[in-house]
Amino acid sequence: MSKLGSLGARLHRGEISYDFIGHRKIWYGISILITITAIVGLAVRGLNMGIDFQGGAVFTTEKNGSISISQAQTAAEEASGHEAVVQKLGDGSVRIQIAGMDTKQSDTVKEELAKDFKVDTETIAADLVGPSWGDQIANKAWQGLAIFMVLVVIYLAIAFEWRMAIAALIALIHDITITVGIYALVGFEVTPGTVIGLLTILGYSLYDTVVVFDSLKEQTKDLTKQTRFTYSEIANRSINGTLVRSINTTVVALLPVAGLLFIGGGFLGAGTLNDISLSLFVGLAAGAYSSIFIATPLVADLKELEPQVKALRKRVLAKRAQSPADEEPTPSYGYDGQADADADPEDVETAVVGPRTQPASRGRGRGRPSGKRR
């Protein structure tokens, strides 16, 4: 078994763990700081909206190996007075996008480009893009996002409970805010591909969150019938039990996206990949973070406000205060990672050996003579 697989098995069995819930104020602080930075970047710099949202002109030249991207960009910006986005297509032709132009301006720029490239005007195709189409895309995206959020809240409230639905909704808003803020700070162009990427990351973020919630739901059945563990302790166990799984799924998803962003967009210069790959990369990373450090701690905080859970916490702490410090209990789990709710806490004690806990029966061997039983 690999080291990561062995670590995952030990986390699942409860032999080792990290107190995510206990350090939740640190995670909240980090998230608030990142979110404030993203909002400030969005307010100060704003989003670099693409031609599909602003409107403008797209010029496409025929195959011409003598025209470089830098030469085309310089010529287009001098002719139009606006910033130009230039891409070299696979067939050797050049595509130039210039935002904020009308028909009269596009004709003038087309003639200037023909002179600079030393080609006939008819060899350059010019297409105008109206901002109304971009507005329709943005409106549809907002509608789709709102519908998605409502359906998520309804589903989680039915499948789990309303507290988990609220925590998942906050985590999703957290991921979207960070992703949009990164776009503003980096200055990447926002295109329809960006919108698609933003909608796609919602599913990935929700997946990790639901995995932890499902484990938490199973482990908190008949919670108030025992006096060994608080809700926050079992929530922490749920995070640890699914931690390696979340890391594995996130890394597997991030690797191809990183290839698109850093290799395709960075080294190969395929600028069209940046718009969707950046949103996916940032969104996947933020989604994995929020499912572990934000969503589940929020659920624990909300549940600890319930009178029954408050009373359970008092009983658990009172019982531990009466026990020796070296016998402080930790969750005892079976093969499936579920809490052993049927075990009598008076008949079972936990002996701590390093990071591992092993249940030992108090009554084992009492009154039995040593040697082989006859």
TORDRENTOR-339345 format. One record per residue: residue in one letter; x, y, z of N, C-alpha, C in turn. Coordinates in steps of 0.001 Angstrom, whole numbers, plus 500000, padded with zeros to 6 digits. Example, Ala and Ser with C-alpha at 12.3 -4.5 7.8 and 13.67 -1.06 7.14 Angstrom:
residues 2
a513190494310507800512300495500507800513200496700507800/s512850497750507080513670498940507140512900500030507870/
***
This chain:
residues 374
m500849498805500000500000500000500000500884501245500000/s500517502255499224501287503484499165501196504225500495/k502126505173500691502124505942501928500842506764502063/l500392507340500920499167508137500968497964507251501274/g497938506042500674496844505122500960496854504666502407/s498062504412502953498166504023504360497725505154505273/l498095506387504904497662507546505684496149507684505661/g495544507483504477494096507573504368493392506526505209/a493940505302505223493335504237506027493426504555507512/r494559505098507948494716505438509368493808506595509753/l493642507565508847492708508658509118491280508131509205/h490936507203508309489583506651508283489271505869509551/r490261505139510066490051504332511266490167505155512547/g490616506405512434490732507249513610492023507065514380/e493012506392513785494278506194514472495063507499514576/i494921508359513584495514509690513619494462510675513125/s494596511912513508493638512923513075494217514306513291/y493597515275512621493963516676512815492705517420513221/d492847518335514163491686519030514713491299520212513811/f490577519908512727490127520963511820489085521855512503/i488156521243513229487091522009513861487648522904514967/g488605522403515703489175523189516792489903524436516318/h490441524388515102491164525529514543490313526308513529/r488996526181513649488130526779512630488245528303512572/k488552528955513684488686530416513648489842530846512760/i490879530027512704492001530329511806491547530247510361/w490791529177510024490327529010508638489350530125508268/y488481530496509214487551531597508942488323532888508667/g489349533135509454490144534346509265490841534375507927/i491407533220507521492082533148506228491089533387505096/s489918532775505192488911532940504140488413534382504064/i488201534996505222487755536393505226488807537297504597/l490079537049504905491163537857504338491234537703502822/i491144536456502342491197536220500898489986536831500215/t488819536684500833487598537234500237487647538761500170/i488134539407501228488249540870501218489222541324500134/t490340540602499982491302540936498927490674540807497546/a489885539752497357489222539554496066488205540660495790/i487441541048496808486438542099496619487104543443496335/v488196543731497045488921544983496796489489545008495386/g490073543884494959490588543814493594489498543991492559/l488330543423492840487204543559491922486704545005491879/a486691545678493033486207547054493082487199548037492475/v488500547793492681489519548733492212489844548516490734/r490135547297490378490565547022489004489411546663488080/g488398546018488619487280545603487777487653544423486903/l486664543932486177486881542787485288487223543263483882/n488128542553483271488506542846481889487542542112480964/m486433542758480671485385542118479878485828541964478427/g485559540786477853485939540499476484485020541164475479/i485358540954474220484616541590473136483171541109473090/d482916539896473572481552539365473547480629540145474464/f481184540802475484480375541565476423480407543068476136/q481502543564475562481607544989475279481178545348473858/g481248544388472968481025544688471559482322545151470919/g482432545004469619483650545399468913483760544701467580/a484990544599467085485223544015465769486266542912465859/v486118541930464978487061540822464878487576540785463451/f488902540895463300489531540864461976490326539574461836/t490132538906460713490833537655460451491540537752459117/t492858537584459131493644537655457903493790536267457291/e494127536212456038494430534928455413495806534461455860/k496148533247455520497424532686455930498566533553455455/n499384533982456411500506534855456082501598534626457118/g502622533894456744503687533557457663504575534721458033/s504505535795457284505382536939457553504849537833458661/i503624537628459089503019538465460127503178537769461481/s503840538426462412503986537883463760502895538456464661/i502724537827465830501696538288466763502004539693467271/s503277539954467595503651541276468107503446542360467059/q503801542059465795503602543039464722502123543325464504/a501313542291464505499881542472464303499255543259465445/q499694542985466684499133543703467827499508545181467791/t500758545481467447501182546870467364500418547615466278/a500276546994465102499564547635463994498095547860464327/a497469546887464980496048547010465310495809548091466357/e496661548171467348496486549178468392496756550584467871/e497736550732466973497993552050466385496859552484465466/a496274551525464756495194551865463822493888552174464531/s493623551511465645492335551679466328492382552588467540/g493555552683468163493655553443469398493118552700470597/h492821551416470439492315550572471528493243549367471709/e493121548728472848493903547517473101493379546383472228/a494287545634471651493919544546470743494396543213471293/v493591542181471052493943540813471418494203540048470132/v495429539540469973495846538898468727496152537437468997/q495668536572468116495906535135468229496297534579466873/k497273533680466880497700532988465664496929531688465576/l496145531512464543495331530315464389496147529173463805/g495588527975463864496318526797463430496659526773461965/d495867527413461118496140527405459679497084528516459257/g497649529250460222498588530316459898497957531688459794/s496647531779459841495984533074459789496049533754461153/v495749535055461168495828535850462392494437536393462713/r494051536280463985492758536780464451492994537931465408/i492370539089465118492561540302465906491216540741466473/q491145540914467793489922541376468443490157542770469020/i489260543690468699489349545064469207487972545446469743/a487886545760471023486601546065471652486239547531471459/g484929547799471556484436549172471530484527549849470180/m484164549169469116484244549748467762482905549602467057/d482594550610466193481396550537465369481789550229463925/t480797550231463019481042549843461627482021550785460937/k481854552108461114482719553085460452484159552934460908/q484365552760462195485715552598462712486348551303462230/s485547550240462134486101548954461692486574549012460249/d485862549766459399486295549906458002487633550621457920/t487803551665458738489068552409458747490215551540459231/v489982550794460307491021549916460846491369548820459857/k490382548312459155490623547264458170491559547754457073/e491344548974456602492209549531455565493630549742456080/e493755550231457311495084550435457881495830549114458067/l495103548090458502495740546787458664496221546232457326/a495424546425456286495817545950454954497097546624454487/k497235547921454786498462548635454408499652548122455210/d499471547952456499500581547493457337501011546074457001/f500039545224456672500357543837456356500735543649454893/k500559544715454101500867544677452668500059543583451966/v498766543591452239497862542636451601496658543404451071/d495851542721450261494636543332449725493588543424450844/t492789544482450817491762544686451842490770543536451872/e490485542957450699489500541880450634489969540599451311/t491262540480451558491788539271452213491620539317453735/i491152540444454236490916540574455687489415540583455933/a488934539609456687487512539516457020487249540269458319/a486195541092458312485832541881459487484422541522459934/d484272541191461197482965540849461773482724541728462992/l481530542293463064481151543126464196480375542299465213/v480666542534466476479981541845467570479297542900468425/g477984542758468606477227543727469403477249543368470874/p477228544368471743477250544092473190475972543440473696/s474896543513472943473636542925473399473740541415473542/w474531540780472680474708539327472767475417538958474058/g476441539749474421477137539505475679476240539721476875/d475358540727476791474415540961477885473470539779478059/q473046539180476953472172538012477029472884536845477698/i474170536652477350474943535570477966475072535796479472/a475384537037479851475538537348481275474230537139482035/n473129537582481445471824537413482101471464535940482252/k471715535161481207471436533720481280472320533053482333/a473565533509482428474472532934483424473989533227484836/w473559534476485077473041534826486400471781534034486732/q470924533859485731469712533074485952470052531621486279/g470985531060485497471396529688485760472030529529487128/l472838530530487539473473530479488855472428530539489965/a471446531432489820470399531558490839469582530277490948/i469206529701489806468434528451489814469245527328490453/f470534527268490118471405526232490678471477526359492192/m471660527565492687471763527778494128470476527360494843/v469341527738494289468058527385494908467876525870494950/l468178525197493834468029523742493790468978523054494760/v470194523591494886471159523004495822470649523104497252/v470146524283497621469636524473498981468459523539499253/i467551523419498297466395522548498478466827521090498621/y467735520653497749468185519254497794468889518940499108/l469820519792499529470562519521500753469669519593501980/a468685520489501940467760520578503069466917519317503198/i466584518700502058465791517472502076466670516255502386/a467800516151501696468676514985501862469407515000503195/f469759516175503695470492516267504959469686517107505959/e469974518399506029469206519308506876469517520730506450/w468720521684506950468846523064506486470167523691506890/r470766523255507982472051523817508403473151523464507407/m473115522242506913474086521844505900473842522579504593/a472578522839504280472268523585503061472831525004503139/i472678525645504296473207526997504468474734527001504382/a475369526027505037476832525951505008477347525721503580/a476690524850502822477104524591501441476914525832500578/l475825526567500787475576527792500024476656528836500304/i477020529007501572478082529956501920479406529537501281/a479686528233501265480928527745500652480946528021499149/l479799527848498481479733528117497041479944529604496743/i479298530466497528479490531909497348480952532282497601/h481554531655498592482967531856498903483842531511497700/d483575530385497052484379529951495902484213530888494710/i482990531295494423482741532183493278483395533541493502/t483276534071494719483857535380495015485369535370494835/i486016534329495336487472534233495202487875534111493734/t487162533292492978487502533093491566487351534385490777/v486243535088490970486021536354490259487059537393490684/g487403537428491968488411538367492440489779538092491843/i490137536820491711491412536469491081491437536943489636/y490318536809488933490236537301487557490497538798487489/a489934539536488446490137540981488456491596541336488743/l492223540622489686493598540920490054494581540539488943/v494344539393488303495243538933487242495023539716485952/g493785540111485698493490540875484495493172540037483281/f492896538738483474492535537895482337491196538348481757/e491066538151480470489845538563479785488684537644480151/v487535538254480398486324537504480715485557537251479426/t485365535985479108484690535569477881483557534602478241/p482769534193477258481770533147477560482390531886478139/g483646531581477770484334530440478364484533530602479856/t484759531840480294484898532113481721483595531808482454/v482494532215481858481186531956482461480945530456482579/i481289529723481531481134528262481559481998527664482659/g483231528161482796484117527663483837483575527925485230/l483011529118485450482450529449486760481285528531487123/l480434528254486146479305527360486410479771525920486627/t480879525551485984481379524181486119481957523916487502/i482653524906488071483312524664489357482311524481490480/l481088524927490292480094524760491345479843523289491630/g479791522490490569479569521055490752480720520391491484/y481966520755491140483119520174491810483140520558493286/s482883521823493567482889522280494951481813521572495763/l480645521432495191479540520797495899479806519318496136/y480506518666495216480778517230495351481576516944496619/d482689517650496825483502517416498022482711517704499285/t481900518745499252481112519103500432480100518019500775/v479418517487499766478403516456500002479041515173500517/v480247514851500061480935513646500547481151513732502055/v481620514890502526481839515059503964480507515066504712/f479508515734504160478195515799504816477565514415504942/d477728513589503916477153512242503963477801511418505069/s479126511526505191479810510822506273479360511349507629/l479194512660507732478767513261508991477353512833509363/k476489512739508386475113512320508655475064510896509199/e475848510005508620475840508616509057476423508471510463/q477436509251510769478114509091512053477404509784513202/t476442510640512904475722511349513973474319510790514210/k474048509604513690472773508966513995472713508621515489/d471582508891516098471395508639517533472489509316518363/l472826510519517967473921511238518632473644511481520110/t472421511897520421472105512282521806471912511092522735/k471964509859522201471795508681523045473095508225523681/q474183508884523363475472508537523944476064509772524629/t477033509550525470477656510650526220479171510592526118/r479655510125524992481112509988524830481700511094523961/f480955511537522911481521512466521947480560513605521657/t481108514776521433480309515924521036480111515920519518/y479200516760519061478949516839517618480191517322516884/s480899518290517422482088518832516760483172517774516617/e483292516891517595484306515835517516483986514855516389/i482724514498516271482342513580515190482456514282513835/a482144515577513778482323516331512530483786516368512129/n484655516517513115486088516513512818486528515155512292/r485947514096512858486259512735512376485795512550510929/s484676513129510577484163513021509213485115513678508223/i485668514833508587486629515506507714487874514655507542/n488407514146508638489625513334508569489402512053507783/g488210511461507932487930510210507239487829510354505736/t487459511529505260487324511760503813488415512665503257/l489416513001504080490429513975503683491234513512502473/v491764512296502543492594511803501449491782511649500170/r490534511230500311489670511118499135489467512481498478/s489248513500499269489072514844498727490345515325498045/i491488515058498670492762515470498072492984514763496745/n492723513463496712492937512700495477492057513205494339/t490772513399494601489878513853493535490241515257493070/t490674516109493984491049517476493606492313517490492763/v493316516714493179494574516676492420494349516115491023/v493565515045490925493286514452489611492570515444488706/a491679516251489271490961517250488474491859518435488124/l492777518800489036493618519975488806494726519731487789/l495220518513487681496353518238486786496059518591485324/p494967518097484721494703518489483332494406519973483174/v493731520565484173493438522001484098494727522806484182/a495663522368485042496961523038485132497717522930483810/g497575521788483131498200521648481818497648522659480821/l496327522861480833495715523857479947496190525266480271/l496273525577481574496589526942481996498062527286481809/f498944526437482319500360526773482340501095526351481068/i500728525213480524501414524752479308500740525311478064/g499419525093477977498703525579476797498666527088476711/g498284527743477821498174529196477796499488529905478006/g500398529317478830501657529984479146502746529739478130/f503116528466477930504240528152477054503864528169475573/l502706527631475255502309527545473854501616528808473364/g501221529680474274500620530944473867499198530847473376/a498492529793473737497096529647473322496222530446474275/g496066531731473996495349532615474893493900532256475093/t493311531553474133491895531184474261491665530198475401/l492728529521475859492576528562476949492591529225478317/n493126530442478388493275531093479686491939531402480344/d490954531804479523489693532271480096488970531186480871/i488963529967480349488251528885481028489150528127481998/s490450527989481678491333527187482530491621527888483853/l491730529225483864491986529929485124490799529801486070/s489598529955485550488418529832486409488296528418486977/l488594527414486161488538526037486649489614525774487700/f490826526253487445491943525982488354491700526621489718/v491363527904489718491125528605490981489876528058491668/g488828527799490895487588527316491474487720525933492094/l488448525028491446488643523690492005489425523746493308/a490491524540493325491295524659494543490470525292495669/a489730526354495349488908527003496372487785526087496847/g487224525280495946486163524354496329486646523285497284/a487845522734497025488400521736497934488677522348499306/y489177523570499315489461524260500578488175524514501362/s487166525031500693485934525399501395485194524184501948/s485230523051501245484528521864501730485139521324503015/i486442521511503191487132521000504378487164522032505492/f487530523258505158487815524263506178486659525226506448/i485639525256505590484558526221505771483220525526506017/a482799524666505083481443524114505132481196523294506395/t482039522302506662481810521436507822481983522165509155/p483005523004509337483050523790510582481824524677510783/l481270525225509695480057526026509816478879525175510299/v478772523961509772477715523059510222477875522756511712/a479107522512512128479351522228513543478954523414514416/d479292524622513980478917525809514751477401525959514847/l476710525735513732475250525862513729474596524783514587/k475113523557514511474535522469515303474777522672516798/e475927523236517157476225523435518569475307524473519209/l474526525185518393473562526147518923472250525480519335/e472030524231518900470808523525519247470801523179520740/p469651523295521400469584522965522840470010521532523135/q469576520573522293469925519176522538471427518953522420/v472042519568521408473479519396521208474257520125522296/k473747521268522733474372521968523856474350521110525113/a473183520503525380473060519641526561473983518435526454/l474085517864525240474992516731525039476430517137525326/r476823518291524878478193518747525104478482518893526604/k477519519417527346477703519559528782477837518197529459/r477028517242529010477108515897529619478444515238529305/v478901515395528055480178514787527666481326515392528456/l481350516717528573482428517378529299482374517061530782/a481159516960531332481029516618532747481518515208533022/k481198514290532135481646512907532315483162512799532199/r483754513558531274485209513511531120485912514133532320/a485272515121532922485887515744534093485987514771535252/q485108513772535280485137512782536340486081511629536057/s486589511554534812487482510462534419488924510934534481/p489866510009534689491289510378534664491654510955533306/a492628511856533291493021512527532047493554511545531025/d494210510481531504494788509534530546493750508593529966/e492487508678530451491445507833529905490422508646529116/e490822509847528676489907510681527915489529509967526630/p488248509760526355487835508933525227488003509639523893/t488222508841522893488219509302521512487288508407520737/p486740508858519599485750508060518883486266506673518537/s485448505645518852485777504262518504484964503884517290/y485614503495516204484948503232514939485222501810514484/g484228501270513808484387499946513244485048499991511890/y484922498921511141485581498818509831485046499839508850/d483738500166508958483130501083508018483272502539508436/g484029502812509518484244504190509940483107504759510741/q482096503942511128480943504430511869481214504334513359/a480597505236514115480758505197515559480071503964516128/d480695503357517122480141502162517753479121502620518786/a477903502888518312476860503445519190476315502416520161/d476442501101519840475869500049520686476767499697521862/a478021500149521826478934499778522898478589500544524164/d478645499858525282478369500485526563479613501226527017/p479535502539527190480722503293527576481272502892528929/e480461502239529777480952501803531069481767500515530966/d481552499742529896482244498468529736483437498567528816/v483648499724528222484734499869527262485559501081527633/e486842500939527636487721502076527871488662502183526688/t489265503321526509490191503510525394491578503704525953/a492488502829525550493882502944525946494634503647524847/v495277504766525152495951505570524143497399505152524071/v497835504764522893499222504400522655499709505266521509/g500459506331521805500882507255520755499663507871520122/p499652507920518759498502508499518083497359507536517894/r497529506262518325496530505238518038495711504928519285/t494438504697519111493568504318520219493094502910520007/q493103502099521086492688500709521004491686500446522119/p490480499974521789489514499648522851489938498420523625/a489762498471524941490109497326525782488991497100526777/s488543495876526924487437495561527825487934495566529262/r487181496252530120487557496288531528487339494944532211/g486306494243531767485951493002532444486698491790531921/r487576492007530927488251490863530326489208490243531338/g489023488962531624489932488214532487489616488321533966/r488520489045534339488205489169535753487741487832536335/g488342487433537443487910486229538150488268484951537415/r489048485040536344489403483841535594490801483407536010/p490976482152536386492317481682536796493243481672535622/s494537481912535911495527481916534839495746480493534360/g496344480382533200496607479084532608495505478669531658/k495610477484531122494688477003530111493364476597530759/r492266477022530110490943476661530614490710475178530354/r490149474532531362489843473110531211488402472900530808/
***
